[in-house]
Amino acid sequence: MSNVDKLTKKLQVLLSEEEVFILNRIILNDALENQERPISISAFIRELIRKEIESRPDEAKTWSSDRINQLKSKK
C-alpha cells in the first residue's frame, strides 16, 4: 500500500485511558528523538497495522477456499 492510496475505511479501537496515555507518551518520545512533530494516534496505529501486514507471508494475505473448508470441517 502506497502513501497515496485513498484512505476510505474506518476501524474503531477501544483502549483504556492508561493505554491512550502510554501511546501518547510513545508518540511524543519518538517525535522528540527524531526532532519531528508528533503524529496522531490514528497515524501511529495505521503504521502499526501496515507493518503487521507487510510482515505476514503472502499466503496469509490470500483467500483460500480449501483453508476455509478445513476450518468448517473442524466443527
Number of C-alpha atoms within 10 A of each C-alpha: 8 5 6 6 7 8 7 5 5 6 6 5 7 7 10 8 9 9 11 13 11 12 16 17 13 14 17 17 13 15 14 12 9 10 9 10 11 18 13 12 13 11 11 16 13 13 12 12 12 12 11 10 14 12 9 10 9 9 8 9 10 8 9 10 9 9 10 10 10 10 10 9 8 6 5
